[in-house]
Amino acid sequence: MGSGSKAFDADIDDSLPRGLRSIEALHDPFAWYHKNRRASSVQYDDHRGVYDVFSYKQVKEGLQNSEQLIRPPLAGDQTNNALSYFDTAMIWSDGSEHKGVKGELFRYFSPRMLKGIEESIVSITEAQLDTALDDGGEFDFVDEFAVPVPLRVIMSIVGIPQEDHQQLLEWLETFRSVMTSEDSAEGSLKGKHMTAAAEYFETLVDERSSSPQNDLISELAQETNLTNEEIGSNCFDFALAGQGTMSELLGNAIYILDEQDLVGNVDEYDFEILVEEVLRYRSPLQARARKTTEAVTLDGTTIPADETVILWIGAANRDPARFDEPDAFCPHRDPKHLAFGSGAHSCIGAPIARMEAPIILRTFFDTIRDFSLEQDALVPKPKASKLGFDRMPIQAEVSIE
């Protein structure tokens, strides 16, 4: 085990910050964060035309300021494209509209409501691990485990038929292209894909309204005052977050355990706490983009109205003013990180992630005694906003009963 050498190769977007225009820097951006934070916690990048925020205090303040720092609508000024449907999801709304929808949804993500899915998570994890190990102990942890397990879990919760899982995964990947730029809310989408996704959810919500089943869509249709459009768009967002972020969290956890030579002692750790430190140390979501509705001042820097602000969550979670030894991974540390955001837009799916990730990892290590990563074959995500892996070949040693 151990980190070994890395030979990364990927196309890098030249619209990224100058210090992050290599796959090595995107995989390990923390020196760049520290350098910029020491210079100024808030600074303007004239090349990208955005304000970057690096300190824990100011990032948290920015995340909580949902009146002056908002998420621009996905559809922009257009009202007839497919993104208008998904704009009705609470993540893209602010103020009283956001608060009302979130209030309707919040009770469905309480620990009591989620307790019944624990057995399902274990069953899905065991089945997928059996499939991954069919040809022996060598498999791609991302493609054969970290992607399909969270996908199956969240689809089961939401109520997506199994035969539609692969199609929805394609729509999720297409949708993510709207968020590939850290500098603006604009993105290039395959319009027909998102139109098909919107039509699919419209139909599915209509079906569950008249013929409910044991799933989230049916419960929301039967028990809340949400419109069918709000139900469909929010359930799409739950699938988006529940699959992608969880996949990256699992990959980061395995990478860290290998890098830190901790696999041999994994039974000593409380997985609930370990996951929190993974979220701090390598947050799946590294940055959030916001738009100013009026002039706002952060740490003495006044940002005019209608400017883009990048809140670097990954930098905040390594801020030495907030965390002792921020670049050390401490499996027993229980940090108060910003990986799930803060304030009105804190992630409503956080309770699912906090329950799901420890169960998946614990189940994984019930079967896997040890593993090694093929370091030269690792493929990190070539994005500044996301920290994770597109490919992670692993050689696993199976426990003997």
N, C-alpha and C positions, 0 to 999 in steps of 0.2 A: 504494500500500500504506500501512501505518501503521495505528494503532489506531482513529482516527476517533471518532465519537460513537456511543453505544449507547443504544437505547431498549428495555430489557428489560421483559417483562411475563409474570408467572406467579403462580399461587396459592402463597402461602407458609404453611407450617405454623407455627401460633403456639406449638407445643411446642419450636421451635428456640431456641437461645440468643438473648437479646434483641439482641445485636449483629449477628446474622446473619439478621434477618427482612426482608430485601429481596433481590431477585434480584441487585442490584449487589453487595451484601455477600457473597452466596454465590459469585458469580463471582470476587470479589477479596477473600477473607477475611483477607488477610495483615496489614492494619493492626490488625484485631481480635485476631489472634494475638499480635502484638507488644505491644499494650497490656496484654493479660492476662498475658503472660509476664513483663513488667516488674513487674507488681503482685505476682505470685506464680506459681511454676511449677506449683503444685497448689492448686486452690481449689474450694470447694463452691458450687454454684448451687442456692439453696433453691427457686427457681421450678421448676426441672426435677427437683430431687431427685437430682442426680448430682455426682460429683467430676470436674472437668476437669483434664487434665494437658497442659502446653504446651511444656516444654523437651525438647531432644534427649536429654539424659541420663536424665531420668525416664521419658520415653516409651519409650526403648529398654529401660530397666530393667523397666517394666511389661510390654512385649511378651515379654521373656525369662522373666518370672516366671509360668510356666504352672501352678504349684502353687497359688498364692494368688490369682491373677487368671485366671479361666477364661472361656471362651465358654459361655454357658448353652445347654442343649439347645434345638433349634428347636421341638420338640413340647411343651416345658414339662413339666407333670405328666401330660399325656395320653399314652397308650401306643397308642392305636388310630387316630390320625389319620394322614394321608398323610406328615406331616413325620417320623414315627418312622422311616420308611424312609431318609430323607436324613440323619437323625441319625447313621447308622452311618459317614458319611464322616469322614475323619480330621480335617478342619478343625473339626468340632464335638466332637471328643474330646480328652482330655488324658492326661498320664501315660504309663504303659506301653502302654495301648491305642493311643494316638496314635503312639507311637514304633514299635510293631510294624508297624502298617499303613504308616506312612511309609517304614520300612525296606524293606518289600516293593515299594513303588512307586518308590522313589528311583532305582533303576538304569535305569528306563525313561525317565528324563528327563536322562540324562547327555549331554554334547556328542557322544559317539560314537554313541549311539543316535539322536540327533536329526539327525545330519548328512545322512541320507538324505532328509529332507523339504525341504531347501533348494530343490531344483528345483521341487518342488510349490508352494512358497510363491510363487516367481517366476511360475510359470504361472498360478496363481489370481489374483495381483495384476494381471498383464497383461490377463487376460481380463475381469476386473471393470472395469478402467480403460477398456478398449475399449467396454464396455457403457455406462459413465457418459458417455463422450464421443460416443456415437451421435448425439445431437442438437446437437452443437457443444461448445464449451468450458465451458458453464454447467451446473452440476449441484450437488446437495446433497452435500457431502463426507461428511457423517455417514451419511445414508440410503443413498447410492448407492456408497459406497466403504468408509468406516471400519467400518460394521457388517457388510456382507456378506463382506468379505475375511477378517477374523479368524474369522467364523462358519464359512466354508467350510474354512479351514485346520484349526481345532480339530475340526470334524466329521469331516474326512478322517483326522486322527490317531486320534480315538477310535473311529470306525467307524460313524457315523450315516449311513444311506442318504440320498442327496441329496434324494429326494422327501419326506423327513421334516424337512428343515432348517427350514422355516418354522414347522411345528408346534412343534419344539423351541424355537425362538426365542420363541414365545408363552409356553411353559412357563417359560423362563428369566426373562422379564419379569415373569410372575406371581410366581415365586419371589423375585425381588428385592424385592417388596413387604414381605417379612418383615424386611427390613433398612432400610426407609425411615426408621425412627425411630432417631435417634442416642441416645435416652435409655433405651431398653429393648430387650429381645429380642422383644417382642410385635409382631405385625403382623397385618394383615387379608389373608387369602389366599382365593382362589377355590378352595374345597376340591376340587371335581370336577376342576379342572385339575391339581392336584398329585397326586391319586389316579391320574389318567390317566398322568401322567409316571412315577410309581412303577411302575405296571403295565407301561408301555412298556419301561422299563429291565429289569424282571424278565424279560420275554419275550425281549428282545434278548440279554441275557447267557446265558439258557438256550439260545438258538439258536446263539450263538457257541461255547458249551461243547461242543456236539455237532457243529457244522459250522464250525470256525474259518476266519477269513479273515485278510488281512494288515492288522490293525488292533490298537489297544491293548486293546480289550475281549477279543479272542481270545487275545492274548498273556497277559493277566492271568488269564484263565480256564484256560489250558493250563499256565502255568508258575509260578503262585504258590499259596500256601495260603490266599489270601483267599476269603471266602465270596462267593457270587453277589451277595448284598445289598451287601457292601462294595465289590465291583467296580462295580456299577451306581450306587451313591450317589456314589462317588468320581469316576467318569467324568462324571456329571452335574455335579459341582463343577468338574471340569476345563473342561467346556464353558462353565460359568457364568463362570469367571475368564478363560478364553482368549478369549471373545467380548467381554464387557463391558469389562473393564479395558483390553484391547488397543484397542478402539474409542476409548475415552477418551484413551488415550495418543497415538494417531495424531491425533485432533482437537486435542489440546493442542499437539502438535509443530507442526502446520500453523499454528495460531493464534499460537504464539510466534515462529515464523520470519517471519510476516507482521508482527506487532507490533514485532519488533526489527529489521525491514528486513534480514534475513539471507538472503533467498531468492537474491539475485544472487550470493552467495558460497558457496552450498551445496556446491559441488564441493570447497571447501577443507577441509570438515569430515570427521572420522572419525565415521561415523554411530553406531558402537557407543558412543563417548564422548558424542556429542550426545544420544542417547537417555537416558543416565544423568543428564545435566543436566536434561532435560525431566522425568524422573521426580522429581528433587529439587525443581525449580522449580514445577511444577504437578502434584503427585502425583495420579494418578487416584483413589486411595483416600486421603481426607483424615483419616478417623477410624476407630478400632476401639473397640467396646464390650466391656467385661469386667465380670465379677461377682467380688467378693471372697469367698473361701471362709473366710477368717478375717481378723482385723485385720492390716493391712499398712501400713507407714510408707514414704512417698515424700517425700524432701526435707523431712523434719521434720514432715510432716502425717500423722497416723495416721487411716487410713480403716477404719471398723468392718467387721465381717463382713456379708455379704449386701447390699453397696452396689454400685451401678453406677458404673463408672469409664470415662470417655471419654478414650482416648489419641489426642491430636490429632497424627497423623503429619504433616499439612501444616504445622503449627506447628513441629514438631521439625526438619523439613527446611529451615526458614527461621531457625533459631536462630543468632544472631550469635556465641554462645559456641562453636558448632561449625563454622560456615562463614564465611569472609571474604566481605564484601559479599553477604550472603545474598539480598538483593532484586535483585541483578544476575544476568542470565542470561549465563553464560560458556560458549560452545559447546565450548571446549577443556578445561573443568574435568571431572575424573573424580571425582565426589563419592561418599562412603560414606554414602548416604542410607538412609532407613528405608521407602521406598515398597513394598518387598516384605516388610516386617515384619522380625523378628529373633528368633533363638532357635528353639525347637521348632516354632513356628507360622510360621516364615518360609515364603514361598510356594514350593511345590514346582514350580510352573509358571514360576518366574523364568528358568530356562535357555531355555525356549521363547520367552518374551517378549523376552529379550535377543538371541536369534537372529532371531526373526521380525520385530520392529519395524524394525531397520536394513535388512533385506532389502526389506520393503514400501516404506519411504521411499526407498531407493535406486532401486528399480524405478519408483516414482512419478516421481521426478525425472529418470529416463532418458527419460521421455516428456514430462513437463511442464517447460517452460523457465521459466515464471514464472506467477504467479497473483495474484489480488486477492480479498479477502473482502468480502462485502456486510455491513459492520459493523452497520448498522441492522437487518439481518435475522437476526443471530446469536441463537440461543436457548440460553442456558446451562442446565445441569441445575439444577433448583430444590431441590437437596439439600445438606446440610452435609457429609455423609460422602463424597460423590462430586464430583469436579471435572472437568467435561467439557461437552459440548454435545449438545443434542437436535437442533439444526439448524444447518448451516453452509453457506450458499450460497457458491459459489466460481466465479470466472471464470478459466479456465485457458488459458494459451497453450501450444500443443503444439509441441514441438521439431521442427524440419525435418531430416529425415535427410540 
